[in-house]
Amino acid sequence: MQVAVERRPTLLFLIVLAVLFLLMSASTRTRVLGETRTMFERTVMTIFSPVPKAVNYIGQNAEDIYHGYIDMRRAVDENLRLHREVTRLTNENLTLRQSASDLARIRALLGYSERFAMPTRLANVIMLDTASRFKSVILDRGSDHGVEVNDAVVNAQGLVGRVVLTTKDLSKVQLIVDQHAAVGALLDRTRRQGIVRGNGSGGVEMYYVPSLTDVAAGDSIVSAGIDGIYPKGIAVGVVTEVAEGKDLFKRIVVAPTVDFGKLEEVIVLHTRKIPPVVARYQP
C-alpha cells in the first residue's frame, strides 16, 4: 500500500509529460496555412491572454493614480503658495493705504499749522481718556521738546484743549469737553462772546450769552482769544440747540468740531503766556 502511494507522484509526472508531448505533436500537425503559431502556442496564449491585459490595466490605473496624486500635491502646494502671496499682498495693500491716509492727515495738519505765527510742535496722542471725570489725552512730547503748561493744542478740525502737565518726554492735555475746562469763545456770526466748557455729561455748552442775543442752530463758534491761553479764531464747535436758560442767559448746546474719539496727531501751539504779575496787577 505504501509503495503505491510513493509511485503516484511519479505516475502523475509521467502523465503530464505525455499530455504535453501529445499537445506538441498535435500542434505540429494542426498549423493553419499561413499561420506562424502552432495550436499549442495559440492555446497557451488564449489561456494566459487575460493576464497581461490585467497587468497592463492595473499598471495604467496605478500610473494614472500616481500622476493624479502628484498633480493634486502640486495643486495643493500652488494653492498654499498663492494663498500666502494673496495674504502678503493684502497686508502690503492695507499698509500702503494706511500710510497714504496717515500722510494725507499729517499734510493737512502741517498745512493748518502754517496759519499760526507762533512756534508749533507736532505731537502724537498715545493715550485717550474720555471716560473718567477728567477728560484728557497724553502726548508723546514734553518739556524737552519745548512743551509748556498752558500751551494750546489743536488739530486740523479745531480746538482740542490745553497742556496742564509736562514731564521730559510726555505731556497731559485737558480737553475742552472737560467740565472744568473753559474757553473764551464767540459766535462767529454775531461776534457775541461767552464761555464754552463741558456740561458734565460729555457734551459742551456755551454759557453767559444774554437771552436777547441772536443765536441760531448752525452758528459757528470760534475762540475769542481773551482767556490768555487760546489764540483767536480757532474753530470750537457748532450750535445744535438753543433754549431759554437761567438768570437771563440762553442755554446753548454745542457740537465740538473735533471728534475726540479719532485723535491721533495734534499741533501744540507755543502760545505767548501772560505773566502773572501783569494779569494780577491792580493800580
ROKOLTI-12079 format. One line per field, with one value per residue: residue in one letter; x negated, y negated, z of N, C-alpha, C, CB in turn. Coordinates in steps of 0.1 Angstrom, whole numbers, always signed. Glycine has a CB too. Layout:
drendren = A|... .
n.X = X|... .
n.Y = Y|... .
n.Z = Z|... .
ca.X = X|... .
ca.Y = Y|... .
ca.Z = Z|... .
c.X = X|... .
c.Y = Y|... .
c.Z = Z|... .
cb.X = X|... .
cb.Y = Y|... .
cb.Z = Z|... .
end
This chain:
drendren = M|Q|V|A|V|E|R|R|P|T|L|L|F|L|I|V|L|A|V|L|F|L|L|M|S|A|S|T|R|T|R|V|L|G|E|T|R|T|M|F|E|R|T|V|M|T|I|F|S|P|V|P|K|A|V|N|Y|I|G|Q|N|A|E|D|I|Y|H|G|Y|I|D|M|R|R|A|V|D|E|N|L|R|L|H|R|E|V|T|R|L|T|N|E|N|L|T|L|R|Q|S|A|S|D|L|A|R|I|R|A|L|L|G|Y|S|E|R|F|A|M|P|T|R|L|A|N|V|I|M|L|D|T|A|S|R|F|K|S|V|I|L|D|R|G|S|D|H|G|V|E|V|N|D|A|V|V|N|A|Q|G|L|V|G|R|V|V|L|T|T|K|D|L|S|K|V|Q|L|I|V|D|Q|H|A|A|V|G|A|L|L|D|R|T|R|R|Q|G|I|V|R|G|N|G|S|G|G|V|E|M|Y|Y|V|P|S|L|T|D|V|A|A|G|D|S|I|V|S|A|G|I|D|G|I|Y|P|K|G|I|A|V|G|V|V|T|E|V|A|E|G|K|D|L|F|K|R|I|V|V|A|P|T|V|D|F|G|K|L|E|E|V|I|V|L|H|T|R|K|I|P|P|V|V|A|R|Y|Q|P .
n.X = -8|-19|-39|-25|-14|-38|-45|-27|-32|-52|-39|-20|-36|-46|-23|-16|-38|-34|-10|-17|-35|-19|-3|-22|-29|-6|-2|-21|-10|+13|+10|+22|+27|+5|+4|-17|-18|-16|+9|+6|-8|+12|+32|+20|+16|+43|+52|+36|+39|+56|+40|+17|+33|+47|+26|+16|+38|+40|+15|+17|+38|+26|+5|+20|+32|+10|-1|+21|+21|-3|+2|+23|+9|-8|+11|+22|-1|-6|+17|+15|-8|+1|+21|+7|-7|+14|+22|+0|-2|+22|+18|-3|+11|+30|+12|+0|+23|+29|+6|+8|+32|+23|+3|+17|+33|+14|+2|+24|+26|+1|+3|+24|+11|-5|+8|+5|-13|-29|-54|-52|-45|-45|-27|-20|+9|+9|+24|+58|+84|+115|+135|+134|+138|+121|+114|+90|+59|+28|-3|-31|-52|-72|-86|-113|-110|-101|-75|-51|-32|+1|-1|+16|+36|+43|+60|+65|+92|+100|+102|+86|+76|+58|+24|+18|+0|-35|-62|-96|-94|-67|-33|-3|+30|+57|+90|+113|+139|+140|+154|+143|+129|+124|+132|+126|+149|+166|+196|+195|+210|+225|+206|+209|+197|+188|+185|+172|+176|+173|+203|+205|+217|+204|+209|+208|+213|+223|+219|+232|+243|+264|+300|+313|+297|+290|+291|+287|+294|+267|+249|+216|+189|+160|+127|+122|+99|+94|+89|+63|+50|+59|+54|+69|+97|+98|+115|+142|+168|+202|+234|+260|+284|+307|+320|+341|+324|+313|+312|+314|+298|+290|+295|+272|+264|+236|+219|+188|+162|+141|+135|+132|+129|+113|+87|+54|+29|+17|+14|-8|-6|-28|-20|-20|-25|-7|-23|-20|-23|-15|+11|+24|+20|+30|+38 .
n.Y = +12|-13|-15|-19|-45|-60|-58|-74|-102|-101|-87|-106|-127|-116|-113|-140|-148|-132|-142|-168|-162|-150|-172|-189|-174|-173|-199|-205|-193|-206|-232|-260|-271|-296|-305|-313|-305|-277|-253|-247|-269|-288|-279|-282|-310|-319|-310|-324|-350|-369|-376|-394|-415|-422|-429|-451|-468|-473|-484|-508|-521|-524|-541|-563|-570|-576|-598|-615|-619|-632|-655|-665|-671|-690|-710|-716|-726|-748|-762|-768|-784|-805|-814|-824|-844|-861|-869|-882|-903|-915|-925|-942|-960|-971|-983|-1002|-1017|-1026|-1041|-1060|-1073|-1082|-1100|-1119|-1129|-1140|-1159|-1177|-1185|-1198|-1217|-1232|-1242|-1261|-1285|-1297|-1322|-1318|-1296|-1261|-1226|-1193|-1165|-1132|-1115|-1093|-1083|-1082|-1095|-1097|-1088|-1089|-1113|-1134|-1147|-1139|-1137|-1121|-1131|-1125|-1142|-1164|-1186|-1186|-1189|-1215|-1219|-1235|-1242|-1252|-1256|-1257|-1232|-1219|-1205|-1198|-1201|-1217|-1232|-1215|-1213|-1222|-1222|-1208|-1195|-1185|-1163|-1153|-1140|-1136|-1149|-1161|-1168|-1188|-1183|-1203|-1194|-1188|-1192|-1211|-1227|-1258|-1279|-1310|-1322|-1330|-1338|-1334|-1346|-1368|-1379|-1378|-1373|-1346|-1318|-1286|-1254|-1220|-1202|-1184|-1160|-1149|-1164|-1197|-1231|-1266|-1293|-1322|-1339|-1364|-1364|-1379|-1378|-1372|-1340|-1310|-1276|-1260|-1281|-1291|-1287|-1302|-1305|-1332|-1345|-1358|-1347|-1344|-1321|-1305|-1311|-1335|-1328|-1301|-1272|-1260|-1249|-1240|-1254|-1235|-1234|-1257|-1273|-1288|-1298|-1300|-1329|-1350|-1342|-1324|-1289|-1271|-1246|-1229|-1214|-1200|-1207|-1190|-1156|-1138|-1111|-1102|-1112|-1115|-1127|-1158|-1195|-1213|-1245|-1269|-1292|-1327|-1335|-1352|-1370|-1364|-1386|-1407|-1400|-1400|-1425|-1455|-1488 .
n.Z = +0|+8|-11|-34|-30|-29|-56|-69|-74|-93|-113|-120|-129|-152|-167|-171|-187|-209|-219|-225|-245|-264|-270|-282|-303|-317|-323|-342|-364|-367|-377|-392|-425|-435|-409|-383|-358|-336|-326|-300|-291|-296|-279|-253|-254|-255|-231|-212|-220|-207|-185|-191|-200|-177|-161|-176|-175|-147|-143|-159|-146|-120|-127|-136|-112|-96|-110|-108|-81|-78|-93|-78|-54|-63|-70|-45|-32|-48|-45|-17|-18|-34|-18|+4|-9|-17|+8|+17|-2|+3|+30|+24|+8|+26|+44|+27|+21|+47|+52|+32|+40|+66|+57|+42|+63|+80|+63|+59|+86|+90|+70|+81|+104|+95|+94|+118|+135|+157|+173|+166|+174|+164|+176|+188|+199|+225|+245|+254|+273|+279|+294|+322|+350|+345|+315|+292|+273|+265|+253|+232|+235|+255|+281|+272|+245|+243|+251|+271|+301|+297|+270|+240|+223|+192|+163|+128|+126|+147|+179|+206|+233|+263|+276|+307|+323|+324|+316|+310|+285|+280|+279|+294|+284|+289|+278|+259|+264|+290|+322|+338|+322|+304|+278|+262|+240|+209|+191|+157|+138|+150|+167|+194|+227|+249|+272|+267|+278|+292|+300|+319|+313|+292|+270|+254|+262|+257|+277|+295|+276|+267|+270|+250|+228|+194|+184|+166|+156|+140|+139|+139|+163|+176|+190|+212|+220|+244|+268|+276|+270|+247|+212|+190|+169|+164|+154|+174|+178|+168|+170|+182|+195|+209|+238|+263|+292|+326|+348|+329|+308|+278|+270|+254|+234|+222|+195|+193|+170|+167|+166|+192|+196|+176|+177|+168|+157|+168|+170|+189|+202|+209|+228|+236|+268|+294|+318|+353|+370|+354|+348|+373|+382|+398|+397 .
ca.X = +0|-28|-47|-16|-13|-50|-46|-17|-38|-60|-30|-14|-46|-47|-11|-17|-48|-28|+0|-24|-41|-8|+1|-32|-29|+7|-3|-29|-1|+25|+6|+30|+19|+2|+3|-31|-18|-10|+21|+1|-10|+25|+39|+13|+19|+57|+54|+29|+40|+61|+30|+10|+43|+50|+14|+15|+48|+36|+3|+21|+45|+17|-2|+29|+34|-2|-2|+31|+17|-14|+9|+30|+0|-13|+21|+23|-12|-4|+28|+10|-17|+9|+28|-3|-10|+25|+22|-11|+2|+33|+12|-10|+20|+35|+2|-1|+34|+28|-4|+14|+41|+15|-4|+27|+38|+3|+1|+34|+23|-10|+8|+31|+2|-12|+16|+2|-25|-37|-60|-43|-51|-36|-28|-11|+17|+6|+34|+70|+92|+127|+145|+133|+143|+112|+112|+77|+51|+14|-11|-45|-61|-72|-94|-125|-106|-96|-61|-49|-19|+10|-2|+29|+35|+53|+57|+70|+106|+103|+95|+86|+75|+46|+15|+19|-11|-45|-74|-106|-90|-53|-25|+11|+38|+71|+98|+123|+151|+139|+163|+135|+122|+132|+126|+132|+154|+176|+204|+188|+220|+229|+195|+212|+187|+193|+176|+175|+170|+180|+215|+205|+223|+197|+212|+203|+223|+218|+225|+231|+248|+277|+312|+317|+288|+295|+284|+295|+287|+258|+240|+202|+183|+146|+121|+122|+86|+95|+87|+49|+45|+62|+53|+82|+101|+97|+129|+145|+179|+213|+246|+270|+297|+308|+332|+340|+318|+315|+306|+314|+289|+295|+288|+267|+257|+226|+212|+174|+157|+131|+140|+122|+126|+104|+75|+41|+18|+22|+4|-10|-9|-36|-14|-26|-19|-6|-29|-10|-24|-7|+26|+29|+17|+41|+32 .
ca.Y = +0|-24|-16|-25|-59|-67|-59|-83|-115|-97|-85|-119|-135|-110|-116|-154|-149|-126|-151|-179|-156|-149|-186|-195|-166|-177|-213|-205|-188|-215|-245|-265|-276|-310|-308|-311|-300|-264|-251|-248|-283|-295|-275|-289|-325|-321|-308|-334|-364|-379|-381|-407|-426|-427|-436|-464|-476|-477|-494|-521|-528|-528|-552|-574|-573|-582|-611|-623|-623|-642|-667|-671|-677|-703|-719|-720|-734|-760|-769|-774|-795|-817|-820|-832|-856|-870|-874|-892|-915|-922|-932|-954|-970|-978|-991|-1014|-1026|-1033|-1051|-1072|-1080|-1090|-1111|-1129|-1136|-1148|-1170|-1186|-1191|-1207|-1229|-1240|-1248|-1273|-1297|-1303|-1329|-1313|-1283|-1249|-1213|-1182|-1155|-1121|-1111|-1079|-1078|-1090|-1092|-1105|-1080|-1093|-1126|-1144|-1143|-1143|-1129|-1121|-1133|-1119|-1154|-1170|-1198|-1185|-1193|-1228|-1220|-1241|-1242|-1262|-1256|-1253|-1220|-1219|-1197|-1204|-1203|-1228|-1233|-1202|-1216|-1229|-1214|-1211|-1189|-1181|-1157|-1155|-1134|-1135|-1160|-1158|-1178|-1189|-1186|-1213|-1188|-1186|-1201|-1222|-1235|-1270|-1286|-1322|-1319|-1340|-1334|-1340|-1355|-1380|-1383|-1378|-1364|-1338|-1308|-1273|-1244|-1208|-1203|-1174|-1147|-1146|-1174|-1211|-1242|-1279|-1300|-1336|-1346|-1370|-1358|-1387|-1376|-1364|-1328|-1300|-1264|-1260|-1291|-1286|-1292|-1302|-1310|-1347|-1350|-1367|-1340|-1343|-1307|-1300|-1321|-1339|-1324|-1286|-1266|-1253|-1240|-1245|-1254|-1225|-1236|-1270|-1274|-1298|-1293|-1306|-1341|-1358|-1337|-1313|-1276|-1269|-1233|-1230|-1201|-1203|-1204|-1180|-1143|-1134|-1097|-1099|-1120|-1108|-1137|-1172|-1205|-1221|-1259|-1276|-1305|-1337|-1335|-1365|-1369|-1366|-1400|-1416|-1396|-1403|-1439|-1464|-1501 .
ca.Z = +0|+9|-24|-44|-27|-33|-70|-75|-80|-105|-124|-123|-137|-165|-174|-176|-198|-220|-224|-232|-258|-274|-275|-291|-316|-324|-328|-354|-375|-369|-381|-402|-436|-433|-395|-378|-344|-335|-318|-286|-288|-295|-266|-242|-254|-252|-216|-204|-225|-197|-175|-195|-201|-164|-156|-183|-169|-133|-144|-164|-135|-110|-132|-135|-98|-92|-116|-102|-67|-80|-97|-66|-44|-69|-70|-31|-29|-56|-38|-5|-22|-39|-6|+12|-17|-16|+22|+18|-10|+11|+41|+19|+3|+38|+49|+19|+23|+59|+51|+24|+49|+76|+51|+39|+75|+85|+54|+63|+99|+88|+63|+91|+114|+88|+96|+131|+135|+168|+171|+168|+176|+160|+186|+187|+210|+229|+255|+254|+285|+279|+302|+336|+352|+339|+301|+288|+264|+268|+241|+232|+236|+268|+283|+264|+232|+244|+255|+284|+307|+291|+256|+233|+215|+181|+151|+116|+128|+156|+193|+213|+247|+267|+283|+321|+330|+314|+320|+300|+272|+279|+284|+296|+278|+293|+266|+261|+268|+304|+330|+345|+311|+300|+266|+258|+227|+204|+179|+146|+130|+157|+175|+208|+234|+260|+277|+263|+287|+293|+308|+330|+308|+280|+260|+255|+261|+257|+288|+297|+264|+271|+263|+239|+218|+182|+183|+159|+154|+129|+141|+143|+175|+175|+202|+212|+223|+256|+281|+279|+266|+233|+202|+185|+156|+162|+154|+186|+176|+160|+178|+178|+202|+217|+246|+274|+303|+339|+351|+317|+298|+269|+271|+240|+232|+211|+190|+190|+156|+168|+170|+202|+196|+165|+179|+165|+157|+171|+170|+202|+199|+220|+229|+244|+281|+301|+331|+365|+375|+346|+349|+386|+386|+400|+401 .
c.X = -9|-36|-38|-15|-26|-51|-36|-23|-46|-50|-23|-23|-46|-35|-11|-27|-41|-17|-6|-30|-31|-3|-9|-32|-17|+5|-11|-20|+11|+22|+15|+22|+17|+1|-11|-30|-11|+2|+17|-1|+3|+33|+33|+17|+34|+59|+48|+31|+46|+51|+23|+20|+46|+38|+13|+25|+45|+24|+8|+29|+36|+9|+7|+31|+22|-3|+9|+28|+6|-8|+16|+21|-5|-2|+23|+11|-11|+7|+23|+0|-9|+17|+19|-6|+1|+25|+11|-8|+13|+28|+5|-1|+26|+25|+0|+11|+34|+18|+1|+23|+34|+9|+6|+31|+27|+1|+11|+31|+11|-6|+16|+22|-5|-4|+13|-12|-35|-43|-50|-51|-41|-38|-17|-4|+14|+15|+46|+79|+104|+138|+145|+138|+134|+109|+99|+71|+36|+7|-25|-55|-60|-81|-107|-122|-100|-82|-60|-34|-12|+7|+11|+26|+46|+50|+64|+85|+109|+96|+97|+85|+62|+37|+16|+7|-22|-56|-84|-102|-75|-46|-10|+19|+52|+80|+109|+137|+151|+147|+156|+127|+131|+125|+134|+136|+163|+183|+199|+198|+223|+217|+198|+203|+194|+182|+181|+168|+178|+192|+216|+211|+216|+200|+206|+214|+216|+226|+223|+234|+262|+288|+317|+308|+293|+285|+293|+287|+279|+248|+226|+197|+168|+140|+120|+108|+85|+92|+72|+42|+46|+61|+67|+84|+101|+112|+131|+157|+190|+225|+256|+284|+296|+321|+330|+334|+321|+308|+304|+303|+295|+288|+285|+259|+248|+220|+198|+170|+147|+138|+130|+120|+117|+91|+63|+29|+24|+10|+4|-14|-16|-31|-22|-19|-19|-12|-19|-11|-16|+8|+32|+27|+29|+35|+37 .
c.Y = -13|-26|-22|-40|-66|-68|-69|-96|-112|-94|-97|-127|-129|-113|-131|-155|-143|-135|-163|-174|-155|-162|-191|-187|-170|-190|-214|-200|-196|-229|-249|-272|-292|-314|-304|-305|-286|-264|-253|-262|-291|-292|-282|-304|-328|-320|-319|-348|-374|-384|-393|-418|-431|-434|-450|-473|-482|-487|-507|-528|-532|-540|-565|-579|-581|-596|-620|-628|-634|-655|-674|-677|-690|-714|-725|-729|-748|-769|-776|-786|-807|-823|-829|-845|-866|-876|-885|-905|-923|-931|-944|-965|-978|-987|-1004|-1023|-1033|-1044|-1063|-1080|-1089|-1102|-1122|-1137|-1145|-1161|-1181|-1193|-1201|-1220|-1238|-1248|-1260|-1286|-1304|-1310|-1324|-1300|-1272|-1237|-1202|-1171|-1144|-1118|-1096|-1074|-1087|-1085|-1102|-1098|-1085|-1108|-1137|-1139|-1148|-1133|-1131|-1122|-1128|-1130|-1160|-1183|-1198|-1189|-1208|-1230|-1225|-1240|-1254|-1264|-1251|-1241|-1220|-1208|-1204|-1207|-1215|-1226|-1220|-1205|-1224|-1220|-1218|-1204|-1184|-1173|-1159|-1151|-1132|-1147|-1156|-1170|-1177|-1192|-1196|-1207|-1185|-1196|-1213|-1230|-1247|-1276|-1299|-1321|-1330|-1334|-1341|-1349|-1368|-1386|-1384|-1368|-1357|-1328|-1294|-1263|-1231|-1209|-1192|-1160|-1144|-1155|-1188|-1221|-1256|-1287|-1315|-1344|-1351|-1365|-1366|-1385|-1368|-1352|-1318|-1287|-1265|-1271|-1285|-1294|-1291|-1307|-1325|-1353|-1359|-1360|-1338|-1330|-1304|-1312|-1324|-1332|-1309|-1281|-1258|-1244|-1247|-1244|-1244|-1227|-1250|-1270|-1284|-1291|-1300|-1320|-1350|-1354|-1326|-1300|-1272|-1256|-1233|-1216|-1205|-1199|-1193|-1167|-1137|-1119|-1093|-1107|-1111|-1117|-1150|-1182|-1212|-1235|-1265|-1290|-1314|-1338|-1349|-1363|-1371|-1380|-1409|-1413|-1400|-1418|-1447|-1478|-1506 .
c.Z = +0|-4|-34|-42|-31|-48|-77|-81|-93|-117|-129|-132|-151|-173|-180|-187|-211|-227|-231|-245|-268|-279|-285|-304|-324|-330|-340|-366|-377|-372|-393|-413|-434|-419|-390|-364|-345|-327|-303|-282|-287|-283|-254|-242|-251|-237|-208|-209|-215|-187|-179|-196|-187|-158|-163|-177|-155|-134|-149|-153|-124|-114|-132|-121|-93|-97|-111|-88|-68|-84|-86|-57|-50|-68|-55|-28|-36|-49|-25|-8|-26|-27|+2|+4|-16|-2|+23|+10|-3|+22|+36|+14|+15|+44|+41|+20|+36|+59|+43|+32|+59|+69|+47|+52|+81|+76|+57|+76|+97|+80|+72|+101|+108|+90|+109|+130|+146|+165|+174|+169|+172|+171|+183|+200|+213|+240|+254|+266|+285|+287|+317|+337|+346|+325|+296|+278|+268|+254|+243|+232|+250|+269|+275|+250|+232|+247|+269|+288|+301|+276|+250|+224|+205|+172|+139|+117|+137|+169|+200|+228|+250|+276|+298|+329|+320|+322|+309|+286|+270|+284|+285|+292|+284|+281|+269|+265|+283|+311|+335|+334|+308|+288|+263|+244|+222|+193|+167|+138|+137|+166|+190|+216|+245|+264|+273|+272|+287|+303|+318|+325|+295|+268|+263|+254|+261|+268|+287|+284|+268|+263|+251|+227|+206|+181|+176|+157|+140|+130|+145|+155|+173|+188|+201|+214|+235|+269|+284|+276|+252|+224|+196|+171|+153|+163|+167|+184|+168|+170|+173|+184|+210|+225|+257|+286|+316|+339|+338|+307|+290|+273|+257|+240|+220|+207|+186|+176|+156|+173|+180|+203|+184|+166|+177|+166|+160|+170|+183|+198|+211|+221|+238|+257|+287|+315|+343|+370|+367|+347|+362|+390|+387|+404|+414 .
cb.X = +9|-38|-51|-2|-12|-62|-43|-6|-48|-69|-19|-10|-59|-48|+2|-22|-60|-21|+9|-36|-48|+4|+3|-46|-28|+19|-10|-41|+3|+33|-9|+41|+26|+12|+14|-39|-10|-21|+27|-12|-19|+33|+38|-2|+16|+65|+48|+15|+48|+72|+20|+3|+56|+52|+1|+17|+61|+31|-7|+30|+56|+7|-7|+42|+37|-14|-1|+44|+11|-24|+18|+38|-12|-17|+35|+23|-25|-1|+40|+2|-26|+19|+34|-16|-13|+38|+20|-24|+6|+44|+3|-19|+31|+40|-11|-3|+47|+25|-16|+20|+51|+5|-11|+39|+41|-10|+2|+48|+19|-22|+17|+41|-9|-14|+31|+2|-23|-28|-72|-33|-57|-40|-25|-19|+32|-8|+28|+78|+84|+132|+142|+118|+144|+99|+124|+68|+53|+9|-11|-47|-59|-77|-97|-130|-96|-98|-54|-54|-19|+8|-14|+35|+35|+53|+63|+67|+113|+118|+101|+73|+76|+49|+0|+32|-6|-52|-72|-119|-97|-48|-27|+14|+38|+74|+105|+125|+154|+124|+170|+126|+119|+133|+127|+123|+160|+169|+219|+183|+233|+241|+189|+227|+176|+205|+174|+171|+168|+171|+227|+213|+238|+201|+227|+192|+234|+219|+219|+218|+248|+276|+323|+319|+275|+294|+279|+300|+297|+267|+244|+193|+188|+141|+107|+132|+80|+108|+93|+46|+52|+75|+43|+83|+93|+88|+131|+149|+185|+216|+252|+265|+300|+307|+335|+354|+303|+310|+292|+311|+276|+293|+298|+258|+267|+214|+220|+164|+151|+120|+143|+126|+139|+111|+74|+42|+11|+27|+6|-20|+4|-52|+0|-27|-26|+9|-41|-13|-39|-11|+27|+23|+7|+51|+36 .
cb.Y = +0|-22|-2|-19|-61|-59|-45|-87|-121|-85|-75|-127|-134|-95|-115|-163|-141|-113|-157|-184|-143|-141|-195|-193|-151|-176|-222|-196|-174|-214|-246|-276|-273|-318|-301|-324|-309|-254|-238|-239|-290|-292|-260|-287|-330|-310|-294|-330|-363|-373|-370|-405|-421|-414|-428|-462|-468|-465|-488|-519|-518|-516|-550|-570|-561|-574|-610|-615|-611|-637|-664|-659|-667|-701|-713|-708|-728|-757|-760|-763|-790|-812|-808|-824|-852|-862|-863|-886|-910|-912|-923|-949|-963|-967|-984|-1009|-1017|-1023|-1045|-1066|-1071|-1080|-1106|-1123|-1125|-1140|-1166|-1179|-1180|-1200|-1224|-1231|-1238|-1270|-1294|-1293|-1344|-1312|-1282|-1248|-1212|-1176|-1161|-1108|-1113|-1079|-1076|-1088|-1093|-1107|-1065|-1092|-1128|-1145|-1150|-1143|-1133|-1109|-1148|-1109|-1164|-1160|-1200|-1171|-1184|-1235|-1205|-1256|-1243|-1275|-1248|-1265|-1207|-1233|-1182|-1195|-1191|-1229|-1244|-1194|-1204|-1242|-1216|-1205|-1177|-1192|-1141|-1147|-1122|-1122|-1172|-1154|-1178|-1199|-1172|-1221|-1175|-1186|-1193|-1216|-1226|-1280|-1276|-1334|-1306|-1353|-1337|-1329|-1347|-1377|-1396|-1375|-1373|-1330|-1309|-1270|-1249|-1197|-1203|-1178|-1149|-1132|-1176|-1213|-1241|-1286|-1295|-1340|-1337|-1385|-1356|-1401|-1370|-1373|-1322|-1306|-1252|-1262|-1301|-1288|-1286|-1310|-1304|-1352|-1356|-1374|-1326|-1346|-1296|-1294|-1318|-1354|-1330|-1280|-1257|-1264|-1236|-1237|-1268|-1211|-1224|-1282|-1260|-1304|-1293|-1297|-1339|-1373|-1332|-1317|-1265|-1281|-1221|-1239|-1195|-1196|-1216|-1183|-1133|-1138|-1090|-1103|-1126|-1100|-1137|-1172|-1215|-1214|-1267|-1275|-1303|-1351|-1325|-1370|-1378|-1356|-1404|-1414|-1381|-1394|-1445|-1459|-1511 .
cb.Z = +12|+21|-28|-43|-11|-27|-76|-65|-70|-102|-118|-111|-130|-163|-165|-164|-194|-216|-212|-223|-255|-267|-263|-284|-313|-315|-317|-353|-372|-356|-385|-397|-450|-440|-387|-377|-335|-330|-321|-284|-298|-307|-264|-242|-268|-259|-212|-203|-238|-189|-173|-208|-207|-155|-160|-198|-168|-125|-154|-176|-129|-107|-146|-142|-89|-96|-132|-102|-60|-90|-109|-60|-42|-84|-74|-22|-33|-70|-35|+3|-33|-50|+2|+14|-32|-18|+32|+12|-24|+16|+49|+7|-4|+48|+50|+4|+22|+70|+44|+12|+56|+82|+38|+32|+86|+86|+40|+64|+108|+80|+52|+99|+118|+74|+96|+142|+137|+180|+180|+156|+190|+146|+200|+182|+208|+234|+269|+241|+298|+265|+302|+341|+367|+347|+292|+301|+249|+276|+237|+221|+224|+278|+297|+264|+226|+231|+254|+284|+322|+299|+250|+225|+223|+174|+153|+103|+133|+158|+201|+210|+255|+275|+278|+326|+338|+307|+323|+304|+270|+287|+275|+311|+263|+305|+262|+248|+260|+309|+341|+355|+299|+311|+253|+261|+226|+200|+182|+136|+128|+166|+169|+211|+240|+257|+293|+248|+301|+298|+299|+341|+306|+275|+258|+244|+272|+243|+301|+302|+251|+270|+273|+243|+223|+169|+197|+145|+153|+116|+152|+131|+188|+162|+204|+222|+211|+256|+280|+293|+275|+233|+191|+183|+146|+172|+142|+197|+190|+147|+178|+181|+212|+207|+253|+277|+301|+350|+357|+321|+305|+254|+278|+235|+232|+215|+177|+200|+149|+178|+158|+216|+194|+152|+192|+152|+143|+186|+158|+211|+196|+217|+234|+237|+291|+302|+333|+376|+376|+331|+347|+396|+376|+411|+389 .
end
